[in-house]
Amino acid sequence: MKVLLVDDDRSTVVLLRLLLTGAGWEVDAALDVRSALGFLKEKAYDWLVVDGQLRPMDGFELAERAKVIQPRLRIAMISGVYEAVDVRDRPIAAFFPKPVDVDALIARLRQAEPAV
């Protein structure tokens, strides 16, 4: 499974990338929206794991753009500011408050893995 991780906090990116890679997935990481959009245009992903607060656009706007680029992409939002209620009526398949419960995140991403 291929995951694109986007967060402007380097320590969050390093930790989550390490843990998701350890779960057996191919993980690309971006620290900003511009890099994330570049990845999305170059490569197909199964999941986008995105922070809610980014600049110059927030995670919601990035999620909307990502779905235009890759309509089958599933999106998980992580946020220390937004709440699960904020993602209703958005193209967000899963929401995790910060600090992220990594076991819950991995379990949710695994639910979408194709059977072998």
Buried (B, 14 or more C-beta within 10 A) or exposed (E): BEBBBBBBBEEBBEBBBEBBBEBEBEBBBBBBBEBBBEBBEEEEBBBBBBBBBBEEBBBBEBBEBBBEBBEEBBBBBBBEEBEEEBBEEBBBBBBBBBEBEBEEBBEBBEEEEEEE
